[in-house]
Amino acid sequence: MLTGRRYLLAFTPEQEEFAELIGDACRVVWNTALEQRRTYRQRGVFIGYVEQARQMAEAKKDFPWLAEAPSHPLQQTLRDLEKACRTHGTFKVHRRSKRKSAPRFRFPDPKHLTVERISRRWGRVRLPKLGWVRFRWTRSLGGELRPC
């Protein structure tokens, strides 16, 4: 059985601002990709993760705020959308609202994460483009880090 654990990160004000930028970028990617999928489905054509990831890479050249966000969370957002559309159908998946849902993102590749224990109660993790972020060590990590 696989289990996952979530930890609440203690961002500095600069990291918190940048994390919100990443969360907003993921929300925009989700909504844009969902709208694109719906448009394609209405025309009777299918668009998948690979094509949307290629188009997102091209869009980073035109939109610098999108290029500032790490690519792994943006790609993971497209993968999550792919899974949601495959499970529930393109037209039953909901858009993400800035007002109703908190910004969220995840780094899927454990090779890019370094976890250290600072003290009995605190640990820190190195996140790409965010740097070292502290978190409360409430329970042992257990096992090993693996992709989502």
C-alpha angles and dihedrals in degrees: 000000000000119000129187131204130205124207128194109237123219104220125192113235091261092048091047091054092048092046089054089051090053091047091049091049090051090050092051091048090050094049095043094047092047091051090048091051091050092050092050092047091052088056090049095249129119126225120188141192096276095056093043092049089052091050091048090054089053091046090057088068091057099039114049093188088061092049091054091065118082112260097228096068091045092051090045089054089056090048091050090050090050090053093046093049092047092049102040106016129258096269096048095055112098130228117246114248123209090214099046104039132045117238109268138177140154138209106231101190115077091195088076094051125083118189124196132176113231100180140337092287105026135061135171135217129199110228123190112265091356100071125207114355124187123225136180110258098221097158136005118278091232123193118012137302112265137171119281 
